[in-house]
């Protein structure tokens, strides 16, 4: 979503399309793009602080987003360590198999 994309672009120099923030529909934008095979890698830093609310609508949308990645075979990182691995993999061409899969 918007803030995560900003941080990643600033830290890596990668050109990243920024979508709406999560609360404004960014997660739904991402899910739609996953379904249309328009996303190669998802880096999604989620809030890991305990919530005082029961299972919220935010949690439901987040879960559906991550399930979409599983369904459509999209590599996903939810923490900095995994994100770094995926970014290095992109640089090396380790994820070029996604281009073959699309054909």
BAVOLO-814727 format. One record per residue (C-alpha): x, y, z; residue in three letters; residue number from 1; chain. Coordinates in pm, 1 decimal. Example, Ala and Ser with C-alpha at 12.3 -4.5 7.8 and 13.67 -1.06 7.14 Angstrom:
<recs>
rec u = 1230.0; v = -450.0; w = 780.0; aa = ALA; i = 1; ch = A
rec u = 1367.0; v = -106.0; w = 714.0; aa = SER; i = 2; ch = A
</recs>
This chain:
<recs>
rec u = 0.0; v = 0.0; w = 0.0; aa = UNK; i = 1; ch = A
rec u = 101.2; v = 363.0; w = -7.4; aa = UNK; i = 2; ch = A
rec u = 333.7; v = 397.3; w = 292.8; aa = UNK; i = 3; ch = A
rec u = 508.9; v = 60.7; w = 248.8; aa = UNK; i = 4; ch = A
rec u = 572.7; v = 138.6; w = -118.7; aa = UNK; i = 5; ch = A
rec u = 716.7; v = 476.4; w = -24.1; aa = UNK; i = 6; ch = A
rec u = 960.3; v = 323.7; w = 225.7; aa = UNK; i = 7; ch = A
rec u = 1071.6; v = 48.3; w = -10.2; aa = UNK; i = 8; ch = A
rec u = 1123.9; v = 289.4; w = -301.7; aa = UNK; i = 9; ch = A
rec u = 1329.2; v = 525.0; w = -84.9; aa = UNK; i = 10; ch = A
rec u = 1542.3; v = 244.2; w = 61.3; aa = UNK; i = 11; ch = A
rec u = 1605.1; v = 49.6; w = -259.1; aa = UNK; i = 12; ch = A
rec u = 1569.7; v = 291.9; w = -546.8; aa = UNK; i = 13; ch = A
rec u = 1322.4; v = 51.2; w = -707.5; aa = UNK; i = 14; ch = A
rec u = 1036.7; v = 200.2; w = -904.9; aa = UNK; i = 15; ch = A
rec u = 722.5; v = 96.9; w = -718.5; aa = UNK; i = 16; ch = A
rec u = 366.5; v = 188.9; w = -801.8; aa = UNK; i = 17; ch = A
rec u = 199.6; v = 329.3; w = -493.8; aa = UNK; i = 18; ch = A
rec u = -163.3; v = 238.3; w = -435.4; aa = UNK; i = 19; ch = A
rec u = -414.8; v = 369.1; w = -184.9; aa = UNK; i = 20; ch = A
rec u = -346.1; v = 315.9; w = 182.9; aa = UNK; i = 21; ch = A
rec u = -487.6; v = -7.1; w = 321.3; aa = UNK; i = 22; ch = A
rec u = -777.1; v = 157.1; w = 500.0; aa = UNK; i = 23; ch = A
rec u = -876.8; v = 344.8; w = 184.4; aa = UNK; i = 24; ch = A
rec u = -899.3; v = 35.6; w = -35.2; aa = UNK; i = 25; ch = A
rec u = -534.1; v = -41.2; w = -107.8; aa = UNK; i = 26; ch = A
rec u = -568.4; v = -404.3; w = -2.8; aa = UNK; i = 27; ch = A
rec u = -861.3; v = -451.5; w = -238.5; aa = UNK; i = 28; ch = A
rec u = -657.4; v = -292.7; w = -520.0; aa = UNK; i = 29; ch = A
rec u = -376.7; v = -537.8; w = -453.1; aa = UNK; i = 30; ch = A
rec u = -612.2; v = -837.6; w = -439.0; aa = UNK; i = 31; ch = A
rec u = -762.2; v = -739.4; w = -773.3; aa = UNK; i = 32; ch = A
rec u = -419.3; v = -711.7; w = -933.5; aa = UNK; i = 33; ch = A
rec u = -319.5; v = -1048.1; w = -791.2; aa = UNK; i = 34; ch = A
rec u = -628.4; v = -1206.4; w = -948.4; aa = UNK; i = 35; ch = A
rec u = -532.9; v = -1055.1; w = -1286.2; aa = UNK; i = 36; ch = A
rec u = -169.9; v = -1173.6; w = -1249.5; aa = UNK; i = 37; ch = A
rec u = -35.3; v = -817.6; w = -1244.5; aa = UNK; i = 38; ch = A
rec u = 179.4; v = -857.2; w = -932.7; aa = UNK; i = 39; ch = A
rec u = 504.4; v = -1053.8; w = -921.0; aa = UNK; i = 40; ch = A
rec u = 591.3; v = -1006.1; w = -553.3; aa = UNK; i = 41; ch = A
rec u = 395.9; v = -874.7; w = -257.2; aa = UNK; i = 42; ch = A
rec u = 574.0; v = -705.3; w = 29.2; aa = UNK; i = 43; ch = A
rec u = 313.6; v = -639.9; w = 293.6; aa = UNK; i = 44; ch = A
rec u = 428.3; v = -523.5; w = 635.2; aa = UNK; i = 45; ch = A
rec u = 139.1; v = -577.3; w = 870.5; aa = UNK; i = 46; ch = A
rec u = 72.0; v = -438.4; w = 1212.8; aa = UNK; i = 47; ch = A
rec u = 182.1; v = -705.5; w = 1459.2; aa = UNK; i = 48; ch = A
rec u = 62.8; v = -524.9; w = 1768.8; aa = UNK; i = 49; ch = A
rec u = -212.8; v = -707.7; w = 1955.1; aa = UNK; i = 50; ch = A
rec u = -556.4; v = -572.2; w = 1874.6; aa = UNK; i = 51; ch = A
rec u = -806.9; v = -501.4; w = 2148.0; aa = UNK; i = 52; ch = A
rec u = -1085.1; v = -576.1; w = 1901.1; aa = UNK; i = 53; ch = A
rec u = -1205.7; v = -920.1; w = 1808.0; aa = UNK; i = 54; ch = A
rec u = -1146.5; v = -1033.5; w = 1451.5; aa = UNK; i = 55; ch = A
rec u = -1199.5; v = -709.2; w = 1260.4; aa = UNK; i = 56; ch = A
rec u = -1289.3; v = -634.4; w = 899.8; aa = UNK; i = 57; ch = A
rec u = -927.1; v = -522.7; w = 855.4; aa = UNK; i = 58; ch = A
rec u = -808.2; v = -869.2; w = 963.4; aa = UNK; i = 59; ch = A
rec u = -1052.3; v = -1037.1; w = 725.9; aa = UNK; i = 60; ch = A
rec u = -932.5; v = -835.3; w = 425.1; aa = UNK; i = 61; ch = A
rec u = -569.9; v = -898.8; w = 522.2; aa = UNK; i = 62; ch = A
rec u = -630.1; v = -1273.3; w = 546.9; aa = UNK; i = 63; ch = A
rec u = -803.2; v = -1277.2; w = 207.7; aa = UNK; i = 64; ch = A
rec u = -511.5; v = -1086.8; w = 55.1; aa = UNK; i = 65; ch = A
rec u = -257.8; v = -1339.3; w = 182.0; aa = UNK; i = 66; ch = A
rec u = -478.5; v = -1629.7; w = 71.6; aa = UNK; i = 67; ch = A
rec u = -492.4; v = -1476.3; w = -277.5; aa = UNK; i = 68; ch = A
rec u = -111.7; v = -1485.8; w = -284.7; aa = UNK; i = 69; ch = A
rec u = -123.7; v = -1854.8; w = -198.0; aa = UNK; i = 70; ch = A
rec u = -393.5; v = -1921.3; w = -457.0; aa = UNK; i = 71; ch = A
rec u = -212.5; v = -1739.9; w = -740.0; aa = UNK; i = 72; ch = A
rec u = 140.7; v = -1843.2; w = -639.0; aa = UNK; i = 73; ch = A
rec u = 264.2; v = -1491.8; w = -557.0; aa = UNK; i = 74; ch = A
rec u = 576.2; v = -1473.6; w = -338.4; aa = UNK; i = 75; ch = A
rec u = 489.8; v = -1268.1; w = -30.5; aa = UNK; i = 76; ch = A
rec u = 694.8; v = -1112.7; w = 249.0; aa = UNK; i = 77; ch = A
rec u = 542.4; v = -986.7; w = 571.3; aa = UNK; i = 78; ch = A
rec u = 867.2; v = -890.3; w = 741.2; aa = UNK; i = 79; ch = A
rec u = 1189.0; v = -711.2; w = 651.6; aa = UNK; i = 80; ch = A
rec u = 1406.7; v = -1024.2; w = 640.5; aa = UNK; i = 81; ch = A
rec u = 1186.9; v = -1199.9; w = 386.2; aa = UNK; i = 82; ch = A
rec u = 1135.5; v = -878.8; w = 189.2; aa = UNK; i = 83; ch = A
rec u = 1511.1; v = -839.0; w = 156.5; aa = UNK; i = 84; ch = A
rec u = 1540.6; v = -1195.0; w = 26.0; aa = UNK; i = 85; ch = A
rec u = 1270.3; v = -1134.7; w = -234.1; aa = UNK; i = 86; ch = A
rec u = 1424.6; v = -806.7; w = -347.9; aa = UNK; i = 87; ch = A
rec u = 1765.3; v = -969.0; w = -390.9; aa = UNK; i = 88; ch = A
rec u = 1595.3; v = -1255.1; w = -574.3; aa = UNK; i = 89; ch = A
rec u = 1432.0; v = -1008.4; w = -813.1; aa = UNK; i = 90; ch = A
rec u = 1769.5; v = -845.0; w = -879.3; aa = UNK; i = 91; ch = A
rec u = 1928.7; v = -1182.9; w = -955.5; aa = UNK; i = 92; ch = A
rec u = 1641.3; v = -1298.5; w = -1176.8; aa = UNK; i = 93; ch = A
rec u = 1539.1; v = -1576.6; w = -938.9; aa = UNK; i = 94; ch = A
rec u = 1172.4; v = -1497.4; w = -999.3; aa = UNK; i = 95; ch = A
rec u = 1189.5; v = -1501.9; w = -1379.6; aa = UNK; i = 96; ch = A
rec u = 984.4; v = -1823.8; w = -1369.1; aa = UNK; i = 97; ch = A
rec u = 680.7; v = -1597.6; w = -1315.8; aa = UNK; i = 98; ch = A
rec u = 722.5; v = -1468.1; w = -1672.5; aa = UNK; i = 99; ch = A
rec u = 725.3; v = -1825.2; w = -1807.3; aa = UNK; i = 100; ch = A
rec u = 416.5; v = -1911.2; w = -1602.5; aa = UNK; i = 101; ch = A
rec u = 221.6; v = -1618.6; w = -1755.0; aa = UNK; i = 102; ch = A
rec u = 280.0; v = -1731.3; w = -2113.6; aa = UNK; i = 103; ch = A
</recs>
